[in-house]
């Protein structure tokens, strides 16, 4: 079978039995466990851009940031619940 090797399993092979993993191996496991996904970041910038355009800079920076974070939080909750409607 053609399967890609698991990088975390490879680092586990380099550790000694009964010994805690070295700081390098712990760092590698931490970095490799992060999922690379820009969709949520791009969605946040899109939401912030839309909010900024609609309000024509009439609100303060803190209020705009809070509003964008609130929209993103609601969007995440809807994704967890499986709601398909879009917040505008």
VEXSE-205774 format. One record per atom (N, C-alpha, C): residue in one letter; atom name; residue number from 0; x, y, z. Coordinates in steps of 0.2 Angstrom, whole numbers, plus 2048, in hexadecimal, padded with zeros to 3 digits. Layout:
N
zake residu->A; atome->CA; num->NUM; east->X; north->Y; up->Z
...
END
This chain:
88
zake residu->X; atome->N; num->0; east->804; north->7FA; up->800
zake residu->X; atome->CA; num->0; east->800; north->800; up->800
zake residu->X; atome->C; num->0; east->804; north->806; up->800
zake residu->X; atome->N; num->1; east->802; north->80B; up->7FC
zake residu->X; atome->CA; num->1; east->806; north->812; up->7FC
zake residu->X; atome->C; num->1; east->802; north->816; up->802
zake residu->X; atome->N; num->2; east->806; north->817; up->807
zake residu->X; atome->CA; num->2; east->803; north->81B; up->80C
zake residu->X; atome->C; num->2; east->809; north->820; up->80F
zake residu->X; atome->N; num->3; east->807; north->826; up->810
zake residu->X; atome->CA; num->3; east->80C; north->82B; up->813
zake residu->X; atome->C; num->3; east->80E; north->829; up->81A
zake residu->X; atome->N; num->4; east->814; north->829; up->81C
zake residu->X; atome->CA; num->4; east->816; north->828; up->823
zake residu->X; atome->C; num->4; east->813; north->82D; up->828
zake residu->X; atome->N; num->5; east->812; north->82B; up->82E
zake residu->X; atome->CA; num->5; east->810; north->82F; up->833
zake residu->X; atome->C; num->5; east->816; north->833; up->836
zake residu->X; atome->N; num->6; east->816; north->839; up->835
zake residu->X; atome->CA; num->6; east->81C; north->83D; up->838
zake residu->X; atome->C; num->6; east->81D; north->83C; up->840
zake residu->X; atome->N; num->7; east->817; north->83C; up->843
zake residu->X; atome->CA; num->7; east->817; north->83B; up->84A
zake residu->X; atome->C; num->7; east->81A; north->834; up->84C
zake residu->X; atome->N; num->8; east->818; north->82F; up->849
zake residu->X; atome->CA; num->8; east->81A; north->828; up->84A
zake residu->X; atome->C; num->8; east->822; north->828; up->849
zake residu->X; atome->N; num->9; east->824; north->82B; up->844
zake residu->X; atome->CA; num->9; east->82C; north->82B; up->843
zake residu->X; atome->C; num->9; east->82F; north->82E; up->849
zake residu->X; atome->N; num->10; east->82D; north->834; up->84B
zake residu->X; atome->CA; num->10; east->830; north->837; up->851
zake residu->X; atome->C; num->10; east->830; north->833; up->857
zake residu->X; atome->N; num->11; east->82A; north->82F; up->858
zake residu->X; atome->CA; num->11; east->82A; north->82A; up->85E
zake residu->X; atome->C; num->11; east->82F; north->825; up->85D
zake residu->X; atome->N; num->12; east->831; north->823; up->857
zake residu->X; atome->CA; num->12; east->836; north->81D; up->856
zake residu->X; atome->C; num->12; east->83D; north->820; up->858
zake residu->X; atome->N; num->13; east->83E; north->826; up->858
zake residu->X; atome->CA; num->13; east->844; north->829; up->85A
zake residu->X; atome->C; num->13; east->845; north->82A; up->862
zake residu->X; atome->N; num->14; east->840; north->829; up->866
zake residu->X; atome->CA; num->14; east->840; north->82A; up->86D
zake residu->X; atome->C; num->14; east->842; north->823; up->870
zake residu->X; atome->N; num->15; east->845; north->823; up->876
zake residu->X; atome->CA; num->15; east->847; north->81D; up->879
zake residu->X; atome->C; num->15; east->842; north->81B; up->87E
zake residu->X; atome->N; num->16; east->841; north->814; up->87E
zake residu->X; atome->CA; num->16; east->83C; north->811; up->883
zake residu->X; atome->C; num->16; east->83D; north->813; up->88A
zake residu->X; atome->N; num->17; east->838; north->815; up->88D
zake residu->X; atome->CA; num->17; east->839; north->817; up->894
zake residu->X; atome->C; num->17; east->83C; north->81E; up->896
zake residu->X; atome->N; num->18; east->83E; north->821; up->891
zake residu->X; atome->CA; num->18; east->840; north->828; up->891
zake residu->X; atome->C; num->18; east->83B; north->82D; up->88F
zake residu->X; atome->N; num->19; east->83B; north->833; up->892
zake residu->X; atome->CA; num->19; east->836; north->838; up->88F
zake residu->X; atome->C; num->19; east->839; north->83A; up->889
zake residu->X; atome->N; num->20; east->835; north->83D; up->884
zake residu->X; atome->CA; num->20; east->837; north->83F; up->87E
zake residu->X; atome->C; num->20; east->83B; north->845; up->87E
zake residu->X; atome->N; num->21; east->840; north->846; up->87A
zake residu->X; atome->CA; num->21; east->845; north->84C; up->87A
zake residu->X; atome->C; num->21; east->840; north->852; up->879
zake residu->X; atome->N; num->22; east->843; north->858; up->87B
zake residu->X; atome->CA; num->22; east->83F; north->85E; up->879
zake residu->X; atome->C; num->22; east->83E; north->85F; up->871
zake residu->X; atome->N; num->23; east->843; north->85D; up->86D
zake residu->X; atome->CA; num->23; east->842; north->85D; up->866
zake residu->X; atome->C; num->23; east->83C; north->859; up->864
zake residu->X; atome->N; num->24; east->83C; north->853; up->866
zake residu->X; atome->CA; num->24; east->836; north->84F; up->864
zake residu->X; atome->C; num->24; east->830; north->852; up->867
zake residu->X; atome->N; num->25; east->830; north->854; up->86D
zake residu->X; atome->CA; num->25; east->829; north->857; up->86F
zake residu->X; atome->C; num->25; east->827; north->85D; up->86B
zake residu->X; atome->N; num->26; east->82C; north->861; up->869
zake residu->X; atome->CA; num->26; east->82B; north->867; up->864
zake residu->X; atome->C; num->26; east->828; north->865; up->85E
zake residu->X; atome->N; num->27; east->82B; north->860; up->85B
zake residu->X; atome->CA; num->27; east->829; north->85D; up->854
zake residu->X; atome->C; num->27; east->822; north->85A; up->855
zake residu->X; atome->N; num->28; east->820; north->857; up->85A
zake residu->X; atome->CA; num->28; east->81A; north->854; up->85B
zake residu->X; atome->C; num->28; east->815; north->85A; up->85C
zake residu->X; atome->N; num->29; east->817; north->85F; up->85F
zake residu->X; atome->CA; num->29; east->812; north->865; up->860
zake residu->X; atome->C; num->29; east->811; north->868; up->859
zake residu->X; atome->N; num->30; east->816; north->869; up->855
zake residu->X; atome->CA; num->30; east->816; north->86D; up->84F
zake residu->X; atome->C; num->30; east->812; north->868; up->84A
zake residu->X; atome->N; num->31; east->813; north->862; up->84A
zake residu->X; atome->CA; num->31; east->810; north->85E; up->845
zake residu->X; atome->C; num->31; east->808; north->85C; up->847
zake residu->X; atome->N; num->32; east->807; north->85E; up->84D
zake residu->X; atome->CA; num->32; east->800; north->85C; up->84F
zake residu->X; atome->C; num->32; east->7FB; north->862; up->84D
zake residu->X; atome->N; num->33; east->7FE; north->868; up->84B
zake residu->X; atome->CA; num->33; east->7FA; north->86E; up->849
zake residu->X; atome->C; num->33; east->7F7; north->86D; up->842
zake residu->X; atome->N; num->34; east->7F1; north->86D; up->841
zake residu->X; atome->CA; num->34; east->7EE; north->86D; up->83A
zake residu->X; atome->C; num->34; east->7EF; north->873; up->836
zake residu->X; atome->N; num->35; east->7F1; north->873; up->830
zake residu->X; atome->CA; num->35; east->7F2; north->878; up->82C
zake residu->X; atome->C; num->35; east->7EC; north->87A; up->829
zake residu->X; atome->N; num->36; east->7E8; north->87F; up->82A
zake residu->X; atome->CA; num->36; east->7E2; north->881; up->827
zake residu->X; atome->C; num->36; east->7E1; north->889; up->828
zake residu->X; atome->N; num->37; east->7E1; north->88C; up->822
zake residu->X; atome->CA; num->37; east->7E0; north->893; up->822
zake residu->X; atome->C; num->37; east->7D9; north->895; up->821
zake residu->X; atome->N; num->38; east->7D4; north->891; up->820
zake residu->X; atome->CA; num->38; east->7CD; north->892; up->81F
zake residu->X; atome->C; num->38; east->7CA; north->897; up->824
zake residu->X; atome->N; num->39; east->7CB; north->895; up->82A
zake residu->X; atome->CA; num->39; east->7C8; north->899; up->830
zake residu->X; atome->C; num->39; east->7CC; north->8A0; up->830
zake residu->X; atome->N; num->40; east->7D2; north->8A0; up->82F
zake residu->X; atome->CA; num->40; east->7D5; north->8A7; up->82F
zake residu->X; atome->C; num->40; east->7D3; north->8AB; up->829
zake residu->X; atome->N; num->41; east->7D2; north->8A8; up->823
zake residu->X; atome->CA; num->41; east->7D0; north->8AC; up->81E
zake residu->X; atome->C; num->41; east->7C8; north->8AE; up->81F
zake residu->X; atome->N; num->42; east->7C4; north->8AA; up->822
zake residu->X; atome->CA; num->42; east->7BD; north->8AB; up->823
zake residu->X; atome->C; num->42; east->7BD; north->8B1; up->828
zake residu->X; atome->N; num->43; east->7C1; north->8B1; up->82D
zake residu->X; atome->CA; num->43; east->7C1; north->8B7; up->832
zake residu->X; atome->C; num->43; east->7C3; north->8BD; up->82F
zake residu->X; atome->N; num->44; east->7C8; north->8BE; up->82A
zake residu->X; atome->CA; num->44; east->7CA; north->8C4; up->827
zake residu->X; atome->C; num->44; east->7C4; north->8C6; up->822
zake residu->X; atome->N; num->45; east->7C1; north->8C1; up->81F
zake residu->X; atome->CA; num->45; east->7BB; north->8C3; up->81B
zake residu->X; atome->C; num->45; east->7B6; north->8C6; up->81F
zake residu->X; atome->N; num->46; east->7B4; north->8C3; up->825
zake residu->X; atome->CA; num->46; east->7AF; north->8C5; up->829
zake residu->X; atome->C; num->46; east->7B1; north->8CC; up->82B
zake residu->X; atome->N; num->47; east->7B7; north->8CD; up->82D
zake residu->X; atome->CA; num->47; east->7B9; north->8D4; up->830
zake residu->X; atome->C; num->47; east->7B9; north->8D9; up->82A
zake residu->X; atome->N; num->48; east->7BB; north->8D7; up->824
zake residu->X; atome->CA; num->48; east->7BA; north->8DC; up->81E
zake residu->X; atome->C; num->48; east->7B3; north->8DE; up->81D
zake residu->X; atome->N; num->49; east->7AE; north->8D9; up->81D
zake residu->X; atome->CA; num->49; east->7A7; north->8DB; up->81C
zake residu->X; atome->C; num->49; east->7A5; north->8DF; up->821
zake residu->X; atome->N; num->50; east->7A6; north->8DE; up->827
zake residu->X; atome->CA; num->50; east->7A4; north->8E2; up->82D
zake residu->X; atome->C; num->50; east->7A7; north->8E9; up->82C
zake residu->X; atome->N; num->51; east->7AD; north->8EA; up->82B
zake residu->X; atome->CA; num->51; east->7B0; north->8F0; up->82A
zake residu->X; atome->C; num->51; east->7AD; north->8F4; up->824
zake residu->X; atome->N; num->52; east->7AC; north->8F1; up->81F
zake residu->X; atome->CA; num->52; east->7A9; north->8F4; up->819
zake residu->X; atome->C; num->52; east->7A2; north->8F7; up->81B
zake residu->X; atome->N; num->53; east->79E; north->8F3; up->81E
zake residu->X; atome->CA; num->53; east->797; north->8F4; up->820
zake residu->X; atome->C; num->53; east->796; north->8FA; up->825
zake residu->X; atome->N; num->54; east->79B; north->8FA; up->829
zake residu->X; atome->CA; num->54; east->79A; north->8FF; up->82F
zake residu->X; atome->C; num->54; east->79E; north->906; up->82D
zake residu->X; atome->N; num->55; east->7A2; north->906; up->828
zake residu->X; atome->CA; num->55; east->7A5; north->90C; up->825
zake residu->X; atome->C; num->55; east->7A9; north->90F; up->82B
zake residu->X; atome->N; num->56; east->7AD; north->90B; up->82F
zake residu->X; atome->CA; num->56; east->7B2; north->90D; up->834
zake residu->X; atome->C; num->56; east->7AE; north->912; up->839
zake residu->X; atome->N; num->57; east->7A8; north->911; up->83A
zake residu->X; atome->CA; num->57; east->7A4; north->915; up->83F
zake residu->X; atome->C; num->57; east->7A5; north->912; up->846
zake residu->X; atome->N; num->58; east->7A7; north->90C; up->847
zake residu->X; atome->CA; num->58; east->7A9; north->909; up->84D
zake residu->X; atome->C; num->58; east->7B0; north->908; up->84F
zake residu->X; atome->N; num->59; east->7B2; north->908; up->855
zake residu->X; atome->CA; num->59; east->7B8; north->907; up->857
zake residu->X; atome->C; num->59; east->7BC; north->901; up->855
zake residu->X; atome->N; num->60; east->7C2; north->901; up->856
zake residu->X; atome->CA; num->60; east->7C6; north->8FA; up->854
zake residu->X; atome->C; num->60; east->7C4; north->8F5; up->859
zake residu->X; atome->N; num->61; east->7C3; north->8F6; up->85F
zake residu->X; atome->CA; num->61; east->7C2; north->8F1; up->864
zake residu->X; atome->C; num->61; east->7BB; north->8EE; up->862
zake residu->X; atome->N; num->62; east->7B6; north->8F2; up->861
zake residu->X; atome->CA; num->62; east->7AF; north->8F0; up->85F
zake residu->X; atome->C; num->62; east->7AF; north->8EC; up->859
zake residu->X; atome->N; num->63; east->7B3; north->8EE; up->854
zake residu->X; atome->CA; num->63; east->7B3; north->8EA; up->84D
zake residu->X; atome->C; num->63; east->7B6; north->8E3; up->84F
zake residu->X; atome->N; num->64; east->7BC; north->8E3; up->853
zake residu->X; atome->CA; num->64; east->7BF; north->8DD; up->854
zake residu->X; atome->C; num->64; east->7BA; north->8D8; up->858
zake residu->X; atome->N; num->65; east->7B7; north->8DB; up->85D
zake residu->X; atome->CA; num->65; east->7B2; north->8D7; up->861
zake residu->X; atome->C; num->65; east->7AC; north->8D4; up->85C
zake residu->X; atome->N; num->66; east->7AA; north->8D8; up->858
zake residu->X; atome->CA; num->66; east->7A4; north->8D6; up->853
zake residu->X; atome->C; num->66; east->7A7; north->8D1; up->84E
zake residu->X; atome->N; num->67; east->7AD; north->8D1; up->84C
zake residu->X; atome->CA; num->67; east->7AF; north->8CC; up->847
zake residu->X; atome->C; num->67; east->7B0; north->8C6; up->84B
zake residu->X; atome->N; num->68; east->7B3; north->8C6; up->851
zake residu->X; atome->CA; num->68; east->7B4; north->8C0; up->855
zake residu->X; atome->C; num->68; east->7AD; north->8BD; up->857
zake residu->X; atome->N; num->69; east->7A8; north->8C1; up->859
zake residu->X; atome->CA; num->69; east->7A2; north->8BE; up->85A
zake residu->X; atome->C; num->69; east->79F; north->8BA; up->854
zake residu->X; atome->N; num->70; east->79F; north->8BD; up->84E
zake residu->X; atome->CA; num->70; east->79D; north->8BA; up->848
zake residu->X; atome->C; num->70; east->7A0; north->8B4; up->847
zake residu->X; atome->N; num->71; east->7A7; north->8B3; up->848
zake residu->X; atome->CA; num->71; east->7AB; north->8AD; up->847
zake residu->X; atome->C; num->71; east->7A9; north->8A8; up->84C
zake residu->X; atome->N; num->72; east->7A8; north->8AA; up->852
zake residu->X; atome->CA; num->72; east->7A5; north->8A5; up->857
zake residu->X; atome->C; num->72; east->79F; north->8A2; up->856
zake residu->X; atome->N; num->73; east->79A; north->8A6; up->853
zake residu->X; atome->CA; num->73; east->793; north->8A4; up->851
zake residu->X; atome->C; num->73; east->794; north->89F; up->84B
zake residu->X; atome->N; num->74; east->798; north->8A1; up->847
zake residu->X; atome->CA; num->74; east->799; north->89D; up->841
zake residu->X; atome->C; num->74; east->79C; north->896; up->843
zake residu->X; atome->N; num->75; east->7A1; north->896; up->847
zake residu->X; atome->CA; num->75; east->7A4; north->890; up->84A
zake residu->X; atome->C; num->75; east->79E; north->88B; up->84D
zake residu->X; atome->N; num->76; east->79A; north->88E; up->851
zake residu->X; atome->CA; num->76; east->795; north->88B; up->855
zake residu->X; atome->C; num->76; east->790; north->888; up->850
zake residu->X; atome->N; num->77; east->78E; north->88C; up->84A
zake residu->X; atome->CA; num->77; east->78A; north->889; up->845
zake residu->X; atome->C; num->77; east->78D; north->883; up->842
zake residu->X; atome->N; num->78; east->793; north->884; up->840
zake residu->X; atome->CA; num->78; east->797; north->87E; up->83D
zake residu->X; atome->C; num->78; east->796; north->878; up->841
zake residu->X; atome->N; num->79; east->797; north->879; up->848
zake residu->X; atome->CA; num->79; east->797; north->873; up->84C
zake residu->X; atome->C; num->79; east->790; north->870; up->84C
zake residu->X; atome->N; num->80; east->78B; north->874; up->84C
zake residu->X; atome->CA; num->80; east->784; north->872; up->84C
zake residu->X; atome->C; num->80; east->781; north->86F; up->845
zake residu->X; atome->N; num->81; east->785; north->871; up->840
zake residu->X; atome->CA; num->81; east->783; north->86F; up->839
zake residu->X; atome->C; num->81; east->77F; north->874; up->836
zake residu->X; atome->N; num->82; east->77E; north->87A; up->838
zake residu->X; atome->CA; num->82; east->77A; north->87F; up->835
zake residu->X; atome->C; num->82; east->77D; north->881; up->82F
zake residu->X; atome->N; num->83; east->779; north->882; up->829
zake residu->X; atome->CA; num->83; east->77C; north->883; up->823
zake residu->X; atome->C; num->83; east->77B; north->88B; up->821
zake residu->X; atome->N; num->84; east->777; north->88E; up->825
zake residu->X; atome->CA; num->84; east->776; north->895; up->823
zake residu->X; atome->C; num->84; east->77C; north->89A; up->825
zake residu->X; atome->N; num->85; east->77C; north->89F; up->821
zake residu->X; atome->CA; num->85; east->782; north->8A3; up->821
zake residu->X; atome->C; num->85; east->780; north->8AA; up->825
zake residu->X; atome->N; num->86; east->784; north->8AC; up->82A
zake residu->X; atome->CA; num->86; east->783; north->8B2; up->82D
zake residu->X; atome->C; num->86; east->785; north->8B8; up->829
zake residu->X; atome->N; num->87; east->781; north->8BD; up->828
zake residu->X; atome->CA; num->87; east->783; north->8C3; up->824
zake residu->X; atome->C; num->87; east->783; north->8C9; up->829
END
